[in-house]
Amino acid sequence: MKTTVHKANTRGKADHGWLKSYHSFSFANYYDPERMGFGQLRVLNDDIVQPKMGFGTHPHQNMEIISIPLSGALSHKDSMDNKRAITVGEVQVMSAGTGLQHSEFNDSKTDEVNFLQLWIQPQELGVEPRYEQKQFDQSKRENQFQTVVAPKDNVIDEALWIHQQAYISLGNFTASQTVDFQLNDASHGIYVFILEGSIAIGGETLATKDALGIWETGNVTMNIKEDSKILVVEVPMN
């Protein structure tokens, strides 16, 4: 088993006033040649958007884009005529494919929005752009992992699908238990990102917003040290 540790305070940071963004991998003005992604996971941004502010209309192409709200609600508009708010418990996927444009805005007058945006490189280019979002039953991630995103040809339960052999799972775990995570494909790697709490994997202890990339193993054992919320992204490594 091989690992790479990304502590929360080593992430890239951008503070634009209306937006605070923490970058797990090289993005925009943050560049680290050692952090160009993890396998097919190219971007994991932890964004905090101030009230009545947001991202203006901007383009994407040939990327699978996943948004996961952690607090607040984010309004979405795109060039496919979708206009919806994304709230906590929902997950949104967009296949940019041949190209699309979208905007994201915090409509609240008082509350910040905190959301994760992930970019996963697709296994095929030039697909037709698509958009989907879904509200998930969060009780189904209590002391177990709930798969919210899966490959188009292997959709698990109610997961949203993308054009890549990748899986995204969320789990909420109470302290003092051991959790075994079984990879769908032993040739993949997983990027474990701690949303809240503290866990230990091997000899590494991870706290809130720390991450650990793991590959060359088919199973990972997690020791839950505190009540924790965990994001796991499983991706092909090449």
C-alpha positions as CSV (number, residue, x, y, z in Angstrom):
1,M,0.0,0.0,0.0
2,K,1.3,3.4,-1.0
3,T,0.1,6.7,0.5
4,T,0.4,10.5,0.2
5,V,-0.6,12.8,3.0
6,H,-2.2,16.2,2.4
7,K,-2.8,18.1,5.7
8,A,-5.4,20.8,5.6
9,N,-2.9,23.6,6.2
10,T,-0.8,22.6,3.2
11,R,-3.6,23.2,0.7
12,G,-3.5,26.2,-1.7
13,K,-5.6,29.1,-0.6
14,A,-7.2,32.0,-2.5
15,D,-9.0,34.8,-0.7
16,H,-11.0,37.1,-3.0
17,G,-13.2,38.6,-0.3
18,W,-16.4,37.2,-1.6
19,L,-14.8,33.8,-2.0
20,K,-12.4,31.8,0.1
21,S,-11.2,28.7,-1.7
22,Y,-8.9,25.9,-0.5
23,H,-7.3,23.8,-3.2
24,S,-6.2,20.2,-2.6
25,F,-4.5,20.2,-6.0
26,S,-3.0,22.9,-8.3
27,F,-5.7,25.3,-9.4
28,A,-5.8,28.8,-10.8
29,N,-2.9,30.8,-9.2
30,Y,-1.9,27.9,-6.9
31,Y,0.7,25.7,-8.6
32,D,2.6,22.8,-7.0
33,P,4.1,20.3,-9.4
34,E,3.7,17.6,-6.7
35,R,0.0,18.3,-6.5
36,M,-1.4,18.0,-10.1
37,G,-4.1,15.6,-9.0
38,F,-4.6,12.1,-7.7
39,G,-5.0,9.6,-10.5
40,Q,-8.0,10.8,-12.6
41,L,-9.1,13.2,-9.8
42,R,-7.8,16.6,-11.0
43,V,-9.5,19.2,-8.7
44,L,-10.9,19.2,-5.1
45,N,-11.8,22.7,-4.1
46,D,-13.3,23.6,-0.7
47,D,-15.2,26.9,-1.4
48,I,-16.8,29.4,0.9
49,V,-19.0,31.9,-0.9
50,Q,-20.2,35.1,0.9
51,P,-23.9,36.1,0.9
52,K,-25.3,37.6,-2.4
53,M,-22.1,36.7,-4.2
54,G,-21.1,33.9,-6.7
55,F,-19.3,32.8,-9.8
56,G,-20.3,34.5,-13.0
57,T,-21.0,32.5,-16.2
58,H,-17.9,30.6,-17.2
59,P,-17.2,27.7,-19.6
60,H,-16.0,24.1,-19.0
61,Q,-15.1,21.4,-21.5
62,N,-14.2,17.6,-21.3
63,M,-14.5,17.3,-17.5
64,E,-16.8,15.5,-15.1
65,I,-17.7,18.2,-12.5
66,I,-19.3,17.2,-9.1
67,S,-20.6,19.7,-6.5
68,I,-21.4,18.7,-2.9
69,P,-22.9,21.4,-0.6
70,L,-21.7,21.2,3.0
71,S,-23.7,24.2,4.3
72,G,-26.1,26.7,2.7
73,A,-27.7,26.6,-0.8
74,L,-26.1,27.4,-4.1
75,S,-28.1,28.5,-7.1
76,H,-27.1,27.0,-10.5
77,K,-27.8,28.2,-14.0
78,D,-26.3,26.7,-17.2
79,S,-26.4,26.8,-21.0
80,M,-28.6,23.7,-21.0
81,D,-31.5,25.8,-19.5
82,N,-31.1,24.2,-16.0
83,K,-31.9,26.6,-13.2
84,R,-32.0,25.1,-9.7
85,A,-30.6,25.5,-6.2
86,I,-28.3,22.8,-4.8
87,T,-28.8,22.2,-1.0
88,V,-27.2,20.1,1.7
89,G,-27.9,16.4,1.1
90,E,-27.9,16.9,-2.7
91,V,-25.1,16.1,-5.1
92,Q,-24.8,17.7,-8.6
93,V,-22.9,16.2,-11.6
94,M,-22.2,17.9,-14.9
95,S,-20.5,16.2,-17.9
96,A,-19.0,19.2,-19.7
97,G,-18.1,17.2,-22.8
98,T,-18.1,19.3,-25.9
99,G,-18.7,22.4,-23.8
100,L,-21.1,24.2,-21.5
101,Q,-21.4,27.4,-19.5
102,H,-22.7,27.8,-16.0
103,S,-22.9,30.1,-13.0
104,E,-23.2,29.5,-9.3
105,F,-24.5,32.1,-6.8
106,N,-25.3,32.3,-3.1
107,D,-28.8,33.9,-3.0
108,S,-28.8,34.2,0.8
109,K,-28.6,37.7,2.3
110,T,-27.1,36.4,5.5
111,D,-25.5,32.9,5.2
112,E,-22.3,31.7,3.7
113,V,-22.3,28.7,1.3
114,N,-19.6,26.0,1.8
115,F,-19.4,23.5,-1.0
116,L,-16.9,21.0,-2.5
117,Q,-16.3,21.0,-6.2
118,L,-14.5,18.0,-7.7
119,W,-13.2,17.6,-11.3
120,I,-12.6,14.1,-12.6
121,Q,-11.1,13.6,-16.0
122,P,-13.4,11.7,-18.3
123,Q,-12.6,8.4,-20.0
124,E,-13.9,9.7,-23.3
125,L,-13.8,13.1,-24.8
126,G,-16.4,15.1,-26.7
127,V,-19.5,13.6,-25.1
128,E,-22.8,15.4,-25.1
129,P,-23.0,17.8,-22.1
130,R,-25.4,16.7,-19.4
131,Y,-26.6,17.8,-15.9
132,E,-28.2,15.9,-13.1
133,Q,-28.7,16.4,-9.3
134,K,-30.3,14.3,-6.7
135,Q,-31.3,14.5,-3.0
136,F,-29.8,11.6,-1.1
137,D,-31.2,10.0,2.1
138,Q,-28.5,10.9,4.5
139,S,-29.7,8.2,7.0
140,K,-28.2,5.7,4.6
141,R,-24.7,6.9,5.3
142,E,-24.9,6.4,9.1
143,N,-22.0,4.2,10.1
144,Q,-21.6,3.1,6.5
145,F,-20.5,4.5,3.1
146,Q,-23.2,5.7,0.7
147,T,-22.1,5.8,-3.0
148,V,-23.4,9.0,-4.5
149,V,-21.5,8.9,-7.8
150,A,-20.5,5.9,-9.9
151,P,-19.5,5.0,-13.5
152,K,-22.2,5.0,-16.2
153,D,-21.8,1.3,-16.8
154,N,-21.8,0.3,-13.1
155,V,-24.3,2.5,-11.3
156,I,-24.7,1.5,-7.6
157,D,-28.0,1.9,-5.9
158,E,-29.3,5.5,-6.5
159,A,-25.9,7.0,-7.4
160,L,-25.5,9.6,-10.1
161,W,-23.3,8.5,-13.0
162,I,-20.3,10.0,-14.8
163,H,-18.1,9.2,-17.8
164,Q,-15.3,7.6,-15.8
165,Q,-14.6,4.5,-13.7
166,A,-14.8,6.5,-10.6
167,Y,-16.9,6.4,-7.4
168,I,-17.6,9.0,-4.7
169,S,-18.9,7.9,-1.3
170,L,-19.9,9.7,1.8
171,G,-20.2,8.3,5.3
172,N,-21.0,9.5,8.9
173,F,-19.4,7.4,11.6
174,T,-19.5,7.4,15.4
175,A,-16.3,7.2,17.4
176,S,-14.5,4.1,18.5
177,Q,-15.2,1.8,15.6
178,T,-13.2,0.2,12.8
179,V,-14.5,0.6,9.2
180,D,-13.2,-1.4,6.3
181,F,-13.5,0.2,2.9
182,Q,-13.4,-2.2,-0.1
183,L,-12.3,-0.7,-3.4
184,N,-14.5,-1.5,-6.4
185,D,-11.2,-2.2,-8.4
186,A,-7.9,-3.0,-6.7
187,S,-6.0,-1.2,-9.4
188,H,-7.7,2.1,-8.4
189,G,-6.7,4.5,-5.6
190,I,-8.8,6.3,-3.1
191,Y,-8.6,9.9,-1.8
192,V,-9.9,10.1,1.7
193,F,-11.0,13.6,2.7
194,I,-12.1,14.3,6.3
195,L,-15.1,16.6,6.3
196,E,-15.3,16.6,10.1
197,G,-13.8,14.7,12.9
198,S,-10.7,12.5,13.2
199,I,-9.7,9.1,11.9
200,A,-6.5,7.0,11.7
201,I,-5.4,4.9,8.7
202,G,-2.3,2.9,9.3
203,G,0.1,5.2,11.3
204,E,-1.5,8.4,10.0
205,T,-4.0,10.4,12.0
206,L,-6.3,12.7,9.9
207,A,-8.3,15.6,11.3
208,T,-10.9,17.9,9.7
209,K,-10.1,18.8,6.1
210,D,-7.0,16.6,6.1
211,A,-6.7,14.0,3.2
212,L,-4.8,10.8,2.5
213,G,-4.3,9.3,-1.0
214,I,-4.0,5.5,-1.0
215,W,-3.2,3.1,-3.8
216,E,-1.9,-0.4,-4.5
217,T,-4.3,-2.0,-2.1
218,G,-7.8,-3.4,-2.4
219,N,-9.0,-2.7,1.1
220,V,-8.4,0.2,3.6
221,T,-9.1,0.0,7.3
222,M,-10.1,3.2,9.1
223,N,-10.1,3.6,12.8
224,I,-12.7,6.3,13.8
225,K,-11.2,8.3,16.6
226,E,-14.0,10.9,16.9
227,D,-17.4,11.2,15.3
228,S,-16.5,11.8,11.7
229,K,-17.9,12.7,8.3
230,I,-15.8,11.3,5.5
231,L,-15.6,11.7,1.7
232,V,-13.9,9.0,-0.3
233,V,-13.1,9.4,-4.0
234,E,-12.1,6.2,-5.8
235,V,-10.4,6.8,-9.2
236,P,-8.3,5.0,-11.8
237,M,-4.6,5.9,-11.2
238,N,-3.8,6.3,-14.8
